[in-house]
């Protein structure tokens, strides 16, 4: 079931309009997202 959900996600997201219209900027890059995710998973495990 999880594989079906993941397979339905888009391969990429174009945020050009959000950046232009709202001044949106992403908060996490891949490295910081991974660190944050592992930190939170470890906290749940404890």
ZALOKOL-33400 format. One line per 8 residues: their letters; for each residue x, y, z of N, C-alpha, C, CB. Coordinates in nm, 3 decimals, decimal comma, always signed. Atoms other than C-alpha are relative to their C-alpha. Glycine has a CB too. Layout:
BEGIN
a = X:Y:Z:X:Y:Z:X:Y:Z:X:Y:Z | ...
***
This chain:
BEGIN
xxxxxxxx = +0,081:-0,119:+0,000:+0,000:+0,000:+0,000:+0,086:+0,126:+0,000:-0,092:-0,001:+0,119 | -0,086:-0,118:-0,005:+0,276:+0,248:+0,085:+0,064:+0,024:-0,136:+0,109:-0,016:+0,108 | -0,060:-0,015:+0,133:+0,441:+0,180:-0,251:-0,095:+0,067:-0,097:+0,043:-0,136:-0,055 | +0,099:-0,064:+0,087:+0,118:+0,277:-0,430:-0,009:+0,150:+0,028:-0,138:-0,066:+0,017 | +0,006:-0,142:-0,038:+0,108:+0,605:-0,238:+0,123:+0,073:-0,053:-0,011:+0,016:+0,154 | -0,125:-0,062:+0,044:+0,472:+0,684:-0,310:+0,005:+0,009:-0,152:+0,120:-0,079:+0,052 | +0,000:+0,000:+0,146:+0,434:+0,590:-0,676:-0,093:+0,107:-0,058:-0,041:-0,136:-0,053 | +0,094:-0,102:+0,049:+0,149:+0,843:-0,706:+0,056:+0,142:+0,016:-0,133:-0,012:+0,075
xxxxxxxx = -0,058:-0,133:-0,019:+0,371:+1,135:-0,595:+0,068:+0,047:-0,128:+0,100:-0,001:+0,117 | -0,070:-0,051:+0,119:+0,507:+1,363:-0,868:+0,151:-0,014:+0,015:-0,037:+0,147:-0,025 | -0,146:+0,014:-0,003:+0,873:+1,322:-0,962:+0,066:+0,133:+0,036:+0,051:-0,049:-0,136 | -0,054:-0,131:-0,035:+0,927:+1,696:-0,921:-0,114:+0,098:+0,020:+0,098:+0,051:-0,108 | +0,099:-0,104:-0,025:+0,743:+2,008:-0,811:+0,057:+0,132:-0,050:-0,038:+0,008:+0,151 | -0,043:-0,129:+0,051:+0,767:+2,338:-0,994:-0,061:+0,109:+0,089:-0,042:+0,020:-0,150 | +0,049:-0,103:-0,091:+0,741:+2,617:-0,738:+0,026:+0,142:-0,051:+0,065:-0,019:+0,136 | -0,034:-0,130:+0,058:+0,829:+2,903:-0,976:-0,109:+0,104:+0,023:+0,027:-0,014:-0,149
xxxxxxxx = +0,109:-0,097:-0,018:+0,485:+3,066:-0,954:-0,015:+0,040:+0,146:-0,131:-0,058:-0,051 | +0,009:-0,034:-0,142:+0,476:+3,048:-0,574:+0,113:+0,093:+0,041:+0,003:-0,128:+0,086 | -0,112:-0,090:-0,029:+0,820:+3,209:-0,558:-0,028:+0,140:-0,052:+0,129:-0,054:-0,060 | +0,026:-0,129:+0,062:+0,713:+3,484:-0,794:-0,119:+0,072:+0,066:-0,027:-0,017:-0,150 | +0,122:-0,062:-0,053:+0,361:+3,546:-0,657:+0,008:+0,031:+0,149:-0,118:-0,091:-0,026 | +0,003:-0,013:-0,145:+0,420:+3,499:-0,284:+0,136:+0,024:+0,062:-0,059:-0,123:+0,060 | -0,133:-0,009:-0,058:+0,795:+3,525:-0,243:+0,036:-0,123:+0,081:+0,010:+0,124:+0,087 | -0,022:+0,124:-0,073:+0,787:+3,165:-0,121:+0,142:-0,050:-0,020:-0,101:-0,107:-0,043
xxxxxxxx = -0,132:+0,062:+0,008:+1,119:+2,997:-0,044:-0,001:-0,126:+0,087:+0,112:+0,100:+0,047 | -0,001:+0,124:-0,077:+1,180:+2,642:+0,067:+0,086:+0,015:+0,125:+0,052:-0,116:-0,087 | -0,070:-0,007:-0,129:+1,298:+2,589:+0,423:+0,107:-0,109:+0,010:-0,100:-0,014:+0,116 | -0,090:+0,113:-0,012:+1,473:+2,253:+0,382:+0,057:-0,039:-0,136:-0,072:-0,119:+0,063 | -0,058:+0,068:+0,116:+1,715:+2,113:+0,128:+0,008:-0,147:+0,039:+0,142:+0,060:-0,041 | -0,001:+0,144:-0,027:+1,776:+1,739:+0,106:+0,078:-0,034:+0,127:+0,061:-0,074:-0,119 | -0,082:+0,031:-0,118:+2,052:+1,735:+0,370:-0,070:+0,041:+0,130:+0,137:+0,070:-0,009 | +0,064:-0,045:-0,123:+1,865:+1,944:+0,628:-0,131:-0,074:+0,026:-0,027:+0,151:-0,006
xxxxxxxx = +0,123:+0,078:-0,017:+1,540:+1,754:+0,564:+0,033:-0,137:+0,059:-0,073:-0,016:-0,136 | -0,039:+0,132:-0,049:+1,718:+1,422:+0,625:+0,039:+0,006:+0,147:+0,116:-0,057:-0,083 | -0,041:-0,017:-0,140:+1,875:+1,545:+0,949:-0,122:+0,020:+0,089:+0,097:+0,119:+0,015 | +0,121:-0,029:-0,079:+1,542:+1,681:+1,075:-0,087:-0,125:+0,012:-0,080:+0,114:-0,065 | +0,082:+0,121:-0,001:+1,357:+1,363:+0,980:+0,060:-0,105:+0,094:-0,013:-0,057:-0,143 | -0,064:+0,098:-0,088:+1,610:+1,137:+1,154:-0,007:+0,042:+0,146:+0,145:-0,022:-0,041 | +0,010:-0,052:-0,136:+1,610:+1,359:+1,462:-0,139:-0,027:+0,057:+0,032:+0,151:+0,003 | +0,137:+0,020:-0,046:+1,231:+1,339:+1,487:-0,037:-0,147:+0,010:-0,096:+0,069:-0,091
xxxxxx = +0,025:+0,143:-0,011:+1,219:+0,966:+1,420:+0,067:-0,057:+0,125:+0,051:-0,073:-0,126 | -0,071:+0,046:-0,120:+1,478:+0,909:+1,694:-0,074:+0,042:+0,125:+0,142:+0,054:+0,003 | +0,074:-0,048:-0,118:+1,273:+1,119:+1,938:-0,125:-0,085:+0,022:-0,039:+0,148:-0,018 | +0,119:+0,083:-0,013:+0,963:+0,909:+1,867:+0,035:-0,140:+0,053:-0,072:-0,012:-0,135 | -0,043:+0,134:-0,039:+1,159:+0,587:+1,921:+0,035:-0,007:+0,150:+0,120:-0,043:-0,085 | -0,046:-0,004:-0,139:+1,288:+0,693:+2,264:-0,113:-0,005:+0,099:+0,081:+0,123:+0,026
***
